[in-house]
Amino acid sequence: MILVVLDHDTTRLRKGALEAVSRARQLAALGAIAGLVVGENTSAVAEEARKYVPTVYTAEVGGYTPERWAAAAYAAAQKSGAQVVVAPSSRQSRTWTARLALKMGAALLEDTLETATDGSKITATRYSFLNRVTEKQAASLPVVFTAKPNTTPVAEPQGDGMIEALTVEQPAAQVEVLERMSEQKKGVSLSEATVVVTGGRGLGSPEAFAGVEALANSLGGAVGATRAVVDAGWRPYGEQVGQTGKTVQPSAYIALAVSGAVQHQAGMNKSKYIVAVNKDAEAPIFKVADYGIVGDVHQVLPAMLEAAKKLKD
Ligand SMILES: Cc1cc2nc3c(=O)[nH]c(=O)nc-3n(C[C@H](O)[C@H](O)[C@H](O)COP(=O)(O)OP(=O)(O)OC[C@H]3O[C@@H](n4cnc5c(N)ncnc54)[C@H](O)[C@@H]3O)c2cc1C
């Protein structure tokens, strides 16, 4: 039995949850799949979830704390007899999967790119050393693993599963959340976007990001930023791509006036196609770019916008 912890935003399943279901389906040798919807408004989300997994457990435990998520996942694993638990990789899952692995006495494989099983162990590949090395790991069951976003196609619906509510004893929180400020963001989420348009310090001002936003909108993508831009207060931290920001793997990554420092590359160098615009032909970003334009971003970006508009029309 495999348990998938289904990430959601209290109204719908996130893309990462459907990718995690695909990962579980790839491990069919381990038996049936169950899903867990944990948090708030779980019964509404479970209605969507039951289209993807034959059994959906719900655990209405309130807002996020690592202890609650770990306790709910442990209760669902016990109930279903799951030897393997899978969840999408995220900053949040990093905090509760370790607790869950400890409770289950399980191995923890984080940020996996691919996973397979022979029935007794899980083998997984993952990046290490700022994405420069791919390593293969193996762990005997029980195993908790997280699936890196955009590495697996999303699952297709497969019938109508049953829903069962779990009663989970509320563990004492070791950390108390005093305030939660959610990012006011319209449009596509950066981690899920298939096109990311990132602006760097070379744009010269926060106002110049209007062009970055326009290009991202016309391509149906999301805006990213370098740390230099975020540190300058031009863009919010939620848009930062790189070692200390988000890791993205879109089909197209467009880097505008970004130098391509190694810490930035760590968050984007696995994108399918990388396009870079920089006035310096020696900029490191060109080493990872599939298409490079050496030129002034203030001239190239309007031309790209024009081309994107024509494409859309
Ligand atoms: C521990 C650590 C963690 C870090 N984590 C991150 C991270 O998560 N993400 C991240 O991005 N960085 C990170 N950094 C910082 C990183 O090292 C770089 O400083 C940063 O990525 C540089 O941002 P930038 O490319 O916007 O700016 P710059 O390095 O200043 O590059 C600007 C580029 O714009 C070009 N340019 C200037 N004017 C124009 C123009 N008119 N037209 C075209 N091109 C132009 C320049 O040629 C230059 O290449 C980290 C650093 C450390 C030490």
The ligand as a Tripos MOL2 file, in Angstrom:
@<TRIPOS>MOLECULE
LIG
   53    58     1     0     0
SMALL
NO_CHARGES

@<TRIPOS>ATOM
      1 C1         24.7990   31.8390   -0.1740 C.3       1 LIG1
      2 C2         24.2770   32.5830   -1.3730 C.ar      1 LIG1
      3 C3         23.0150   32.2740   -1.8440 C.ar      1 LIG1
      4 C4         22.5180   32.9290   -2.9740 C.ar      1 LIG1
      5 N1         21.2650   32.5970   -3.4470 N.ar      1 LIG1
      6 C5         20.8200   33.1640   -4.5840 C.ar      1 LIG1
      7 C6         19.5690   32.8000   -5.1440 C.ar      1 LIG1
      8 O1         18.7940   32.0110   -4.5910 O.2       1 LIG1
      9 N2         19.1940   33.3850   -6.3030 N.ar      1 LIG1
     10 C7         19.9710   34.3040   -6.9520 C.ar      1 LIG1
     11 O2         19.5550   34.8090   -8.0190 O.2       1 LIG1
     12 N3         21.1540   34.6800   -6.4440 N.ar      1 LIG1
     13 C8         21.5880   34.1400   -5.2580 C.ar      1 LIG1
     14 N4         22.7670   34.5700   -4.7440 N.ar      1 LIG1
     15 C9         23.4230   35.7710   -5.3190 C.3       1 LIG1
     16 C10        24.2070   35.4860   -6.5860 C.3       1 LIG1
     17 O3         25.5250   35.1330   -6.2410 O.3       1 LIG1
     18 C11        24.2450   36.7500   -7.4980 C.3       1 LIG1
     19 O4         24.7590   37.8280   -6.7530 O.3       1 LIG1
     20 C12        22.8970   37.1610   -8.0430 C.3       1 LIG1
     21 O5         22.2580   36.0570   -8.6510 O.3       1 LIG1
     22 C13        23.1020   38.2540   -9.0940 C.3       1 LIG1
     23 O6         21.8680   38.7300   -9.5420 O.3       1 LIG1
     24 P1         21.7410   39.4260  -10.9790 P.3       1 LIG1
     25 O7         22.1430   38.4590  -12.0290 O.co2     1 LIG1
     26 O8         20.4040   40.0400  -11.0260 O.co2     1 LIG1
     27 O9         22.7480   40.6520  -10.8560 O.3       1 LIG1
     28 P2         24.2080   40.9110  -11.4510 P.3       1 LIG1
     29 O10        25.1390   39.8160  -11.0750 O.co2     1 LIG1
     30 O11        24.5490   42.2870  -11.0620 O.co2     1 LIG1
     31 O12        24.0120   40.7970  -13.0260 O.3       1 LIG1
     32 C14        23.3410   41.7270  -13.8110 C.3       1 LIG1
     33 C15        23.5540   41.3090  -15.2480 C.3       1 LIG1
     34 O13        22.8190   42.1820  -16.0810 O.3       1 LIG1
     35 C16        23.5980   42.4660  -17.2260 C.3       1 LIG1
     36 N5         23.1330   43.7690  -17.7260 N.ar      1 LIG1
     37 C17        23.2980   44.9980  -17.1690 C.ar      1 LIG1
     38 N6         22.6750   45.9510  -17.9040 N.ar      1 LIG1
     39 C18        22.1090   45.2960  -18.9400 C.ar      1 LIG1
     40 C19        21.3260   45.7170  -20.0590 C.ar      1 LIG1
     41 N7         20.9720   47.0060  -20.2210 N.pl3     1 LIG1
     42 N8         20.9300   44.7990  -20.9580 N.ar      1 LIG1
     43 C20        21.2670   43.4920  -20.8170 C.ar      1 LIG1
     44 N9         21.9970   43.0280  -19.7790 N.ar      1 LIG1
     45 C21        22.4090   43.9220  -18.8530 C.ar      1 LIG1
     46 C22        25.0220   42.4820  -16.7570 C.3       1 LIG1
     47 O14        25.8910   42.2050  -17.8440 O.3       1 LIG1
     48 C23        25.0150   41.3810  -15.7200 C.3       1 LIG1
     49 O15        25.3730   40.1360  -16.2930 O.3       1 LIG1
     50 C24        23.2950   33.9330   -3.6160 C.ar      1 LIG1
     51 C25        24.5760   34.2240   -3.1350 C.ar      1 LIG1
     52 C26        25.0600   33.5770   -2.0310 C.ar      1 LIG1
     53 C27        26.4360   33.9110   -1.5490 C.3       1 LIG1
@<TRIPOS>BOND
     1     1     2 1
     2     2     3 ar
     3     2    52 ar
     4     3     4 ar
     5     4     5 ar
     6     4    50 ar
     7     5     6 ar
     8     6     7 ar
     9     6    13 1
    10     7     8 2
    11     7     9 ar
    12     9    10 ar
    13    10    11 2
    14    10    12 ar
    15    12    13 ar
    16    13    14 ar
    17    14    15 1
    18    14    50 ar
    19    15    16 1
    20    16    17 1
    21    16    18 1
    22    18    19 1
    23    18    20 1
    24    20    21 1
    25    20    22 1
    26    22    23 1
    27    23    24 1
    28    24    25 2
    29    24    26 1
    30    24    27 1
    31    27    28 1
    32    28    29 2
    33    28    30 1
    34    28    31 1
    35    31    32 1
    36    32    33 1
    37    33    34 1
    38    33    48 1
    39    34    35 1
    40    35    36 1
    41    35    46 1
    42    36    37 ar
    43    36    45 ar
    44    37    38 ar
    45    38    39 ar
    46    39    40 ar
    47    39    45 ar
    48    40    41 1
    49    40    42 ar
    50    42    43 ar
    51    43    44 ar
    52    44    45 ar
    53    46    47 1
    54    46    48 1
    55    48    49 1
    56    50    51 ar
    57    51    52 ar
    58    52    53 1
@<TRIPOS>SUBSTRUCTURE
     1 LIG1         1 GROUP 0 **** ****
